[in-house]
């Protein structure tokens, strides 16, 4: 009984031939170099894409967390035509009854100049109650000196760590606030000046806020800014800020006429739009690395097909089908892309997991400051891997690698055995 030959698609002999072609002999060294460059190109392209997109996701998520940790998800204003915002306690109670609303914080806001014996700097004052300040975990959970207990019953203020450092102040020191909108006199408006004790120092990890933010008891802020019994805005915190539109209709019904709503997306629309555009453009640009590596696979396979013309002709005369020949070169080229993609995925994930340690190591080796917190919003380099996005990068790299092998493999399958062996 004669032995049968396994001719099913992707049979063992096809894999054997493909792997033999990947291990080029000495005279085929140039082809091996091209395959190596293709492998490295795909590896670097995939790893770079994963790292860069993870870092950009990290920046977006960290900024999102910081901005929403200090600002309300929805801000309620009272229209100027309807009078002062002095009915805010009743408005706050109505809003808190809306499903999905966690709490409502009355606020007084104003710009001041903060001065000490060292220098004077601009700052943004927020008059808030102790309960409202405690509802901001980004502040209440990051008090490094002092305490906000009894915040309503004192005249002390809470300042950011960078602002205190720039002014040369410590806990308990006096700081002078100067507001241009003071009391009216026969000679014009006199700036209002008053000294306050530093009751707490916080560090939110966002340099912009730590350098400019100052919190004051709301009753003291009313006196300082001459607000009487009114507030400037109400900040509303909801359960799911990503879907803030779901709560807008209920809040408008609770408010009635004479009020205006503004959610966090409207107030930061330009900022987050720029981030999204940068993220998309970066993805497109870095994808070109993978595309170039895929083109290298095409050139390497075309040279391999030309070099293996005699072998292909012999295989065809021995009974190998066109499909078998095509699959051999398909496996050869796809192997470079698949292994390169997997290696790039592993390197990208490991790099993202240790990105802060790598940043500190590079800083130590070069003696420079990477991502200076005085320039950037954040004090550390974040990287958040998104499973869906990482899977799409891997799928794109695998698809490009597979597409790059189709034409050379098709050319190999179309090779005429007679023509290939005529001059051998």
C-alpha positions as CSV (number, residue, x, y, z in Angstrom):
1,X,0.0,0.0,0.0
2,X,1.6,3.3,-1.1
3,X,2.0,6.1,1.4
4,X,-0.3,9.1,0.9
5,X,1.0,12.7,0.9
6,X,-0.7,15.2,3.2
7,X,-1.8,18.0,0.8
8,X,-4.3,19.8,2.9
9,X,-3.8,23.6,3.3
10,X,-1.0,24.6,5.6
11,X,0.3,21.0,5.8
12,X,3.5,20.3,7.8
13,X,5.7,20.4,4.7
14,X,4.6,23.9,3.9
15,X,5.6,25.1,7.3
16,X,8.9,23.2,7.0
17,X,9.7,24.9,3.8
18,X,8.7,28.4,5.0
19,X,10.8,28.1,8.1
20,X,13.8,26.9,6.0
21,X,13.4,30.0,3.8
22,X,13.5,32.2,6.9
23,X,16.9,30.7,7.8
24,X,18.7,32.1,4.8
25,X,22.1,30.5,3.8
26,X,25.3,32.6,3.4
27,X,24.7,33.5,-0.2
28,X,21.2,34.7,0.7
29,X,22.4,36.9,3.6
30,X,21.1,40.1,2.0
31,X,17.6,38.7,2.0
32,X,18.0,37.8,5.7
33,X,19.1,41.3,6.5
34,X,16.0,42.7,4.8
35,X,13.8,40.3,6.8
36,X,15.6,41.4,10.0
37,X,15.0,45.0,9.3
38,X,11.3,44.2,8.5
39,X,11.0,42.4,11.9
40,X,12.7,45.3,13.8
41,X,10.5,47.8,12.0
42,X,7.3,46.1,12.9
43,X,8.5,45.5,16.5
44,X,9.4,49.2,16.9
45,X,6.3,50.4,15.1
46,X,3.9,48.4,17.3
47,X,5.8,49.1,20.5
48,X,5.9,52.9,19.8
49,X,2.3,53.0,18.9
50,X,1.3,51.2,22.1
51,X,3.5,53.4,24.3
52,X,2.6,56.7,22.7
53,X,-1.2,56.0,22.7
54,X,-1.0,54.8,26.3
55,X,0.8,58.0,27.4
56,X,-1.7,60.2,25.6
57,X,-4.5,58.2,27.2
58,X,-2.8,58.7,30.5
59,X,-2.5,62.4,30.0
60,X,-6.2,62.7,29.0
61,X,-7.4,60.5,31.9
62,X,-5.2,62.3,34.5
63,X,-6.3,65.7,33.3
64,X,-9.9,64.6,33.2
65,X,-9.5,63.3,36.8
66,X,-7.8,66.5,38.0
67,X,-10.2,68.9,36.3
68,X,-13.2,67.1,37.6
69,X,-11.7,66.6,41.0
70,X,-11.5,70.4,41.5
71,X,-14.4,71.6,39.4
72,X,-18.0,70.8,39.3
73,X,-19.5,68.5,36.7
74,X,-22.2,71.1,36.1
75,X,-22.1,74.8,37.0
76,X,-25.4,76.6,37.6
77,X,-25.5,80.4,37.0
78,X,-28.3,82.8,37.8
79,X,-29.1,85.2,34.9
80,X,-28.2,88.8,35.8
81,X,-31.6,90.0,34.6
82,X,-33.3,88.0,37.4
83,X,-31.5,89.6,40.3
84,X,-28.8,88.4,42.7
85,X,-28.1,84.7,43.4
86,X,-29.3,84.9,47.1
87,X,-31.8,82.1,46.9
88,X,-29.1,79.5,46.4
89,X,-30.0,77.4,49.6
90,X,-33.4,76.6,48.1
91,X,-32.0,76.1,44.6
92,X,-29.4,73.7,46.0
93,X,-32.0,71.6,47.9
94,X,-34.1,71.3,44.7
95,X,-31.0,70.2,42.7
96,X,-30.0,67.6,45.3
97,X,-33.4,65.9,44.9
98,X,-32.7,65.3,41.2
99,X,-31.8,61.5,40.6
100,X,-28.0,61.1,40.0
101,X,-26.9,64.3,41.7
102,X,-24.5,63.6,44.6
103,X,-24.1,67.1,46.1
104,X,-24.3,70.8,45.3
105,X,-21.5,73.2,46.4
106,X,-22.1,77.0,46.6
107,X,-19.1,79.0,45.5
108,X,-17.7,82.5,45.4
109,X,-14.9,83.1,43.0
110,X,-12.5,85.9,42.5
111,X,-9.0,86.9,41.3
112,X,-6.6,88.4,43.8
113,X,-2.9,89.2,44.2
114,X,-1.3,87.2,47.0
115,X,1.8,88.8,48.6
116,X,4.3,88.0,51.2
117,X,7.7,89.3,52.2
118,X,9.3,87.4,49.3
119,X,7.1,88.4,46.3
120,X,3.5,88.9,45.0
121,X,1.7,86.5,42.7
122,X,-1.7,86.2,41.1
123,X,-4.1,83.6,42.5
124,X,-7.7,82.4,42.1
125,X,-9.8,82.4,45.3
126,X,-12.7,80.1,45.8
127,X,-15.0,80.7,48.7
128,X,-16.4,77.3,49.8
129,X,-17.8,75.7,52.9
130,X,-16.1,73.0,54.8
131,X,-18.6,70.5,53.6
132,X,-18.0,71.6,50.0
133,X,-14.2,71.4,50.4
134,X,-14.5,67.9,51.9
135,X,-16.6,66.9,48.9
136,X,-13.5,67.6,46.6
137,X,-11.3,64.5,47.3
138,X,-8.5,66.0,45.1
139,X,-8.1,68.7,47.8
140,X,-9.3,67.2,51.0
141,X,-7.5,63.9,50.3
142,X,-4.2,65.7,49.5
143,X,-3.7,68.0,52.5
144,X,0.1,67.7,53.3
145,X,0.2,70.3,56.2
146,X,-2.5,71.5,58.5
147,X,-6.2,70.5,58.4
148,X,-9.6,71.7,57.0
149,X,-11.4,70.7,60.2
150,X,-13.4,73.7,61.5
151,X,-12.8,75.5,58.2
152,X,-16.1,77.3,58.4
153,X,-15.4,78.8,61.9
154,X,-12.0,80.3,61.0
155,X,-10.6,83.0,58.8
156,X,-7.6,80.9,57.6
157,X,-7.1,79.9,54.0
158,X,-5.9,76.7,52.3
159,X,-3.3,77.2,49.6
160,X,-1.5,75.0,47.1
161,X,2.0,73.8,47.8
162,X,3.6,75.5,44.9
163,X,2.0,78.8,45.7
164,X,3.2,78.6,49.3
165,X,6.7,77.6,48.2
166,X,6.9,80.5,45.7
167,X,5.8,82.9,48.4
168,X,8.2,81.5,50.9
169,X,5.4,80.7,53.3
170,X,4.8,77.8,55.8
171,X,1.8,76.6,57.8
172,X,0.6,79.3,60.2
173,X,2.3,82.2,58.3
174,X,0.3,85.3,57.3
175,X,-0.5,86.0,53.7
176,X,-1.9,89.2,52.3
177,X,-4.7,89.2,49.7
178,X,-5.2,92.3,47.5
179,X,-8.4,92.7,45.4
180,X,-8.7,95.5,42.9
181,X,-12.5,95.6,43.6
182,X,-12.5,97.3,47.0
183,X,-14.6,100.0,48.6
184,X,-15.7,103.1,46.8
185,X,-14.2,106.4,47.9
186,X,-14.5,110.0,46.7
187,X,-11.2,109.4,44.9
188,X,-12.3,106.2,43.2
189,X,-12.3,102.5,44.1
190,X,-9.6,101.6,46.7
191,X,-8.2,98.1,46.5
192,X,-9.2,95.8,49.4
193,X,-6.3,94.4,51.4
194,X,-6.5,91.9,54.2
195,X,-4.2,89.3,55.8
196,X,-5.1,85.7,56.5
197,X,-3.4,82.8,58.2
198,X,-2.4,79.7,56.2
199,X,-4.5,77.0,57.8
200,X,-3.8,74.2,55.3
201,X,-1.4,73.4,52.4
202,X,-2.5,70.9,49.8
203,X,-0.8,69.3,46.8
204,X,-3.1,68.0,44.1
205,X,-0.3,66.9,41.8
206,X,-1.3,69.3,39.1
207,X,1.2,72.2,39.0
208,X,-1.3,74.7,37.5
209,X,-3.7,74.3,40.4
210,X,-1.1,73.9,43.1
211,X,0.5,77.2,41.9
212,X,-2.7,79.4,41.6
213,X,-5.5,77.9,43.8
214,X,-6.5,79.3,47.2
215,X,-9.6,78.3,49.2
216,X,-11.3,80.6,51.7
217,X,-14.3,80.0,54.0
218,X,-17.4,81.0,52.1
219,X,-18.7,83.4,54.7
220,X,-15.3,85.2,54.8
221,X,-15.3,85.3,51.0
222,X,-18.7,87.0,51.0
223,X,-17.3,89.7,53.2
224,X,-14.0,90.1,51.4
225,X,-15.6,90.3,47.9
226,X,-18.7,92.2,49.2
227,X,-21.2,89.7,48.0
228,X,-23.7,90.1,50.8
229,X,-25.9,87.0,51.0
230,X,-25.4,85.9,47.4
231,X,-23.0,83.4,45.8
232,X,-21.5,83.4,42.3
233,X,-22.4,79.8,41.1
234,X,-23.5,76.4,42.3
235,X,-21.3,73.5,41.3
236,X,-23.1,70.2,40.9
237,X,-21.4,66.8,41.3
238,X,-23.2,63.9,39.5
239,X,-22.7,60.1,39.6
240,X,-21.5,59.7,36.0
241,X,-19.7,62.8,34.7
242,X,-19.0,61.1,31.3
243,X,-22.8,61.0,30.7
244,X,-23.6,64.4,32.2
245,X,-26.3,65.0,29.6
246,X,-28.5,62.4,31.2
247,X,-28.9,64.7,34.2
248,X,-29.3,68.0,32.4
249,X,-33.1,67.7,31.7
250,X,-33.9,66.9,35.3
251,X,-31.8,69.8,36.6
252,X,-33.4,72.2,34.2
253,X,-36.9,71.1,35.4
254,X,-35.8,71.5,39.1
255,X,-34.4,75.0,38.4
256,X,-37.1,76.6,36.4
257,X,-36.6,79.8,34.5
258,X,-33.9,82.3,35.2
259,X,-30.9,79.9,35.5
260,X,-28.2,78.7,33.1
261,X,-26.3,75.4,33.1
262,X,-22.8,74.7,31.8
263,X,-21.2,71.2,32.0
264,X,-17.5,70.4,32.2
265,X,-17.3,69.5,28.5
266,X,-18.6,72.9,27.4
267,X,-16.1,74.7,29.7
268,X,-13.2,72.5,28.5
269,X,-14.3,71.8,25.0
270,X,-11.3,73.4,23.2
271,X,-8.8,71.7,25.5
272,X,-10.1,68.2,25.1
273,X,-10.7,68.7,21.4
274,X,-7.1,69.6,20.9
275,X,-6.0,66.5,22.8
276,X,-8.3,64.3,20.7
277,X,-6.9,65.8,17.4
278,X,-3.3,65.3,18.6
279,X,-4.1,61.7,19.6
280,X,-5.6,60.9,16.2
281,X,-2.8,62.6,14.2
282,X,-0.1,60.8,16.3
283,X,-1.7,57.5,15.6
284,X,-1.7,58.1,11.9
285,X,1.9,59.3,11.8
286,X,3.2,56.4,13.9
287,X,1.3,53.9,11.8
288,X,3.5,54.8,8.9
289,X,6.4,53.0,10.8
290,X,4.4,49.7,10.6
291,X,3.5,50.5,6.9
292,X,7.2,51.0,6.0
293,X,8.1,47.7,7.7
294,X,5.4,45.9,5.8
295,X,6.8,47.3,2.5
296,X,10.2,45.9,3.5
297,X,8.5,42.5,3.8
298,X,7.3,42.9,0.2
299,X,10.7,43.7,-1.1
300,X,12.3,40.9,0.9
301,X,9.8,38.3,-0.3
302,X,10.1,39.4,-3.9
303,X,13.9,38.9,-3.8
304,X,13.4,35.5,-2.0
305,X,10.9,34.4,-4.8
306,X,13.4,35.4,-7.5
307,X,16.2,33.6,-5.7
308,X,14.1,30.4,-5.1
309,X,12.8,30.2,-8.6
310,X,14.6,26.8,-9.2
311,X,13.2,25.4,-5.9
312,X,9.7,26.5,-6.8
313,X,9.9,24.9,-10.2
314,X,11.1,21.6,-8.7
315,X,8.3,21.7,-6.2
316,X,5.8,22.2,-9.0
317,X,7.1,19.3,-11.0
318,X,7.0,17.1,-7.9
319,X,3.2,17.8,-7.6
320,X,3.0,20.9,-5.4
321,X,0.0,23.0,-6.3
322,X,0.0,26.7,-6.9
323,X,-1.9,27.1,-3.6
324,X,0.8,25.2,-1.7
325,X,3.6,27.4,-3.2
326,X,1.6,30.5,-2.4
327,X,1.0,29.4,1.2
328,X,4.7,28.6,1.7
329,X,5.7,32.2,1.0
330,X,2.6,33.5,2.8
331,X,3.8,31.8,6.0
332,X,7.3,33.0,5.4
333,X,6.3,36.7,5.2
334,X,3.5,36.5,7.8
335,X,5.9,34.9,10.3
336,X,8.0,38.1,10.3
337,X,4.9,40.2,10.9
338,X,3.3,38.0,13.5
339,X,6.5,37.5,15.6
340,X,7.4,41.2,15.3
341,X,3.9,42.3,16.4
342,X,4.0,39.9,19.4
343,X,7.4,41.1,20.4
344,X,6.4,44.8,20.0
345,X,3.2,44.1,22.1
346,X,5.3,42.6,24.9
347,X,7.9,45.5,24.8
348,X,5.2,48.1,24.7
349,X,3.3,46.7,27.7
350,X,6.4,46.2,29.8
351,X,7.5,49.8,28.9
352,X,4.1,51.3,29.9
353,X,4.1,49.4,33.2
354,X,7.5,50.8,34.1
355,X,7.3,54.2,32.3
356,X,7.8,56.3,35.4
357,X,10.8,54.3,36.5
358,X,12.3,54.6,33.0
359,X,11.7,58.4,33.0
360,X,13.5,58.8,36.3
361,X,16.4,56.6,35.1
362,X,16.7,58.7,31.9
363,X,16.7,61.9,34.1
364,X,19.4,60.4,36.3
365,X,21.6,59.3,33.3
366,X,21.2,62.6,31.3
367,X,21.1,65.0,34.3
368,X,18.1,66.7,32.7
369,X,14.4,67.2,33.8
370,X,11.9,65.3,31.7
371,X,8.4,66.6,31.9
372,X,9.1,69.6,34.2
373,X,6.0,70.0,36.4
374,X,6.4,73.8,36.2
375,X,5.8,73.5,32.5
376,X,3.4,70.6,32.2
377,X,0.2,70.2,34.0
378,X,1.2,66.9,35.7
379,X,4.1,66.0,38.0
380,X,4.5,62.4,36.8
381,X,4.4,60.7,33.4
382,X,1.1,58.6,33.2
383,X,0.4,55.7,30.9
384,X,-3.0,54.0,30.7
385,X,-3.2,51.0,28.4
386,X,-6.6,50.7,26.7
387,X,-7.4,47.0,25.9
388,X,-9.5,47.9,22.9
389,X,-7.0,50.4,21.4
390,X,-4.1,48.0,22.0
391,X,-6.0,45.2,20.3
392,X,-6.7,47.5,17.3
393,X,-3.0,48.3,17.0
394,X,-2.1,44.6,17.0
395,X,-4.8,43.8,14.5
396,X,-3.6,46.6,12.2
397,X,0.0,45.4,12.3
398,X,-1.1,41.8,11.6
399,X,-3.4,42.9,8.7
400,X,-0.6,45.0,7.1
401,X,1.9,42.1,7.5
402,X,-0.5,39.7,5.9
403,X,-1.4,42.0,3.0
404,X,2.2,42.6,2.3
405,X,2.8,38.9,1.7
406,X,-0.1,38.4,-0.8
407,X,1.5,39.8,-4.0
408,X,4.9,38.2,-3.6
409,X,3.2,34.9,-2.7
410,X,0.9,35.1,-5.7
411,X,3.9,35.8,-8.0
412,X,5.6,32.7,-6.6
413,X,2.5,30.6,-7.3
414,X,2.3,31.9,-10.9
415,X,6.0,31.0,-11.7
416,X,6.2,28.7,-14.8
417,X,8.3,25.6,-13.9
418,X,9.5,25.3,-17.6
419,X,10.8,28.8,-17.7
420,X,12.4,28.6,-14.3
421,X,14.3,25.4,-15.2
422,X,15.2,26.3,-18.8
423,X,18.6,27.8,-18.0
424,X,19.5,25.6,-15.0
